[in-house]
Amino acid sequence: MPILCERGYLIPAINTANNDYTACAQQLAYSIKAWHPAANVCLLTNQSIIDPIFDHVVQLPYGDQDPDSSWKLSNDWQVFAASPFRQTIKLEADVFIASPIDHWWSLFEHRDIVISQGCRDFYDQTSHNRFYRRVFDENQLPDVYNGITYWRVSYAAQAFFELVRKIFENWDQFKKLLKFAEQEPTTDVVYALAAVILGTDTVTLPPGYGPNMVHMKKHIIPIRTSDWTQELVWEHTDPGLRINTIAQWGAVHYHIKDWCIQ
């Protein structure tokens, strides 16, 4: 993909039988533009879509590599080739931006690639719950979350995403290296393996530095049920977001795919 802009946000949104990630991406793009009207936002998809909220719409450059999967995660490595930006921040589609995030560029711009680490609850407290992270802990993998990933056009970023592709395509071999590996690879585990192979320090900031997400999964918040939208009180303050009266900031990974602020 030719470079069209210096900086921008890339949102991969590959719809599945159960989830409309394009709708999530539209909501995310609106939340970015609410704080940063001049921001460049690119949708990466396998759908035909015209929506002025996106400055660019890019089709998967290598096509859907896993058309029979209900996850579609194995297409992730294509983000590097697809991005029209010299510097890219990739955000997961089911994220809402609840405050300004343009300061992230200053944190990232002197690195070739940065994957966020750790997550927060909606009280803005670092989560220490490891319910979803057994494979990371048992294998001493870095606690990366691909939902916020930065890279600049560079050999280092290219090497990282080539390795991500290799791990996805050869998961049956790579999973033998891990205790308690999932049958199907998740993007976070693949990124963590790639980070270890290339050197964790080269693809992450030191723990405690850089942004991380508010993660609204049951055991992180915590709540009694799996659907926080039915248990907690939330309010869209246009453009902000409050959950149980607490103003959120940064990226909120709302997880419930049909949650809508409208």
KAQUI-V350758 format. One record per backbone hydrogen bond with DSSP energy under -1.0 kcal/mol. NH is the residue of the N-H (numbers start at 1). CO is the residue of the C=O. If there is no record, write none. Layout:
[[NH/CO] [NH/CO]]
//
This chain:
[[4/84] [5/84] [8/87] [9/40] [10/89] [11/42] [13/44] [16/19] [21/19] [24/20] [25/21] [26/22] [27/23] [28/24] [29/25] [30/26] [31/27] [32/28] [33/29] [34/30] [36/32] [39/36] [42/9] [43/56] [44/11] [45/58] [54/51] [55/41] [56/41] [58/43] [60/45] [63/60] [69/66] [75/72] [76/73] [78/75] [79/76] [82/78] [83/79] [86/5] [87/6] [88/151] [89/8] [90/149] [91/10] [92/147] [95/93] [96/252] [98/250] [104/101] [105/102] [107/103] [108/104] [109/105] [111/108] [114/150] [115/203] [116/148] [118/143] [120/213] [121/125] [124/121] [127/119] [133/130] [137/133] [138/134] [141/136] [144/142] [145/116] [148/145] [149/90] [150/114] [151/88] [152/112] [153/86] [158/154] [159/155] [160/156] [161/157] [162/158] [163/159] [164/160] [165/161] [166/162] [167/163] [168/164] [169/165] [170/166] [171/168] [173/170] [174/170] [175/171] [177/174] [178/175] [190/186] [191/187] [192/188] [193/189] [194/190] [195/191] [196/192] [197/193] [198/194] [199/195] [202/199] [203/200] [209/206] [214/251] [215/120] [216/253] [220/217] [221/217] [223/218] [230/227] [232/228] [235/242] [237/240] [242/235] [243/246] [244/233] [246/243] [248/241] [252/96] [253/214] [254/252] [256/254] [259/256]]
//
